[in-house]
Amino acid sequence: MHVPEPGDLRGNIGAIRRSRFRRRSQDRGELLGHVALAWNDCHSVVLSIFHTLSGVSWQNASSIFLALKSDHDRRETTLALMDQVLSTDNDRTIREWGTQLLGQLGNLGYEGTVATHTMWVTVMRQRKISPNPDLPKPPKHLKEDFKSQFSKLTTNLRDLFRELLLHHSALRVHLEQRKQPATTEQ
């Protein structure tokens, strides 16, 4: 039977500690990544809605959309286009639904900004990712239990993503139906 040298045991213990550290920091780091991905998923559908409303090629629509400097500006421009294109009483339901969804996305933006723009550090002693403790105060909207805060935010963004996809599909159908000549019953 092989008896490990004392140095071998310390190496194993160190590996176990590193593994636990990686798992804990990975959980929190992954959570921040999930927020960013869910946020970007939602805005990719906003781009698709913008493209559908604009009537220009995908390349032109994405060039215009991405030239805007912030997600807020992209949502506001899409809302303005929505108001312009969906201006009749017959368009009201689809327009109001889109306006409501983009408003929800904007409301989630405060927490999304906190997740992505907080200066995060890896605190070695505690083996976790946390806001930089050397800064004077944490961001305004950051909750003490930010893990739960960002888990909920990710869930809300994913739910909103599905709603945005549904809206975009309904918008395409609605616009296509507007092109059809009205049929009269005989």
C-alpha positions, 0 to 999 in steps of 0.5 A: 500500500502506498502511503502518501507523503505529507506534501502529497496530502497538502496538494490534494487538499489544495486541489479540493479547496481550489475546486470548491473555490472555482465552483462557488465563484463559477456559480456567481460568475455564471449567474452574471453571464446568464443575466448578460445573455438573457439581456442580449437575447431580448435585444436581439428580438428588439432588433428583429422587430425593428427590422420587420417594422423598417421594411429595409434589408436585414443588413441595413436594419442591423447597421442602423440599430447597432449604430445607436449607442445604447440599448435604451436608444435602440428601444426608443427608436423601435418604439418610435418606428412602431408608433409610425408604422402601426398608426391605425386603430386596427394596429392598436392591439399589436402596437400596445402589446409591443409598447408594453413589452419594450417598457418591461424590458426598459424597467428591467434595465436598472437591474441589468445595468447593476449586474453588468456594470458593477465592479466585481472582484473575486474575494479570495478569503471568502472564495466568492465574487462580490462587489469591490469592497474597496469602493465607497458604496455599492451600486444603488439597486444592488441588493444584499442577496444579489444572487437571488436578485440576479436569478430572478432577473434572469428568469424575468428576462427569459420570460420576456424573451419568449413574449417578445418572440411571440410579439414578433411573430404576431407582428409579422402576421399582422403586417402580412394581413394588412397587405392582403386585400379585404375580401367581401362576402357575397 
